[in-house]
Structures are given as structure tokens and as C-alpha cells.
Amino acid sequence: MDDSLRPTNEVTIRPFRAGDETDFRVLNEQWIERYFKVECKDQSTFADPQSSIIEQGGQILIAISDGHSVGCCALLRMGKREYEVAKMAVSPEHQGKGIGRLLLSAAVTEAQHLGASRLYLETNQILKPAIALYESIGFQHIDQSRAVPSHYTRANVYMELLFEDHA
């Protein structure tokens, strides 16, 4: 993805850049603290998303509305052609406006651009709107026995999206 803003009605999706660290942390802490507790793995990721995500071959996308960060979604590199969709959040006052769908769609497109053959994600059964969104994009539920051991106690739903291999 290039660094230019891509308009999508009033919301633009762009890559993470220096200065986004606080917004990335705050957006995620808002939803995590609403339902769960911030865990050690969250804290280490929020402490330095540049080195923990981007420098590891991943990407972070930021949704901007009226000059403010209103959402985010990360792609964590798991392997050569596998990425995890993680740290997806939309500010409470902007939920229900389709921003999560824009972010997830942009993340899927970015993963394809990066050559992914598989996207993986972990969530929790109480996050029904998020699960419905993932399903609507094409993610399929997988059995916990096929899931990557999670760093998070809150994870109890595992999903994947497979891309056709054109190689």
C-alpha cells in the first residue's frame, strides 16, 4: 500500500506512521478494557508497534475521519505467507458506521498484496458483531486444535481466510 490517503466516503485508510503509537494503543485499550483486561502481550505490542509488528514484516492500518484516528487493524506476520489479523478497533463513537468493515477489507487487500495465502484471527465468543463481520468477509471457523497457541486468555474463537494460490 502506498502512503497516500485513500478516500472512502468521509473515512480514509492509511498505513501506520510515526506519531500513531498513542492512538493505536488507546483505540485498542478502549475495547479490551470494556470486555476483558489488557494482558502482557498487549502491553508489549503497544509499547513499540513499529518494532513488534511492522519491522517483523507486518502492517498496521489506521482509519482517519475529520483528521482523527478512529480505527486501526494490524496484520502480524506469522510465516512466509501467513498473517494474523489483530488489534482491530474502532472508537466507540464511530462504531456502527462501517469503519470496521473498511479496515478489515483493507487488511485483506493488503495481505493479498503482501502475498498471503492465509489470514488467521482470534477473537472471543462474546464479540458477536465482530464475528459476524469476519464471517461476512469470508472467514471460516476452525477447531481450536488447529489454532496457533494464543498469547491471550480471552481468545476462544479461531478463524481463517484462505486465498487461492495463483503460484
Summary of the structure (lengths in Angstrom):
residues: 167
radius of gyration: 14.8
end to end distance: 21.2
largest distance: 43.5
contacts: 493
relative contact order: 0.15
helix: 37%
strand: 30%
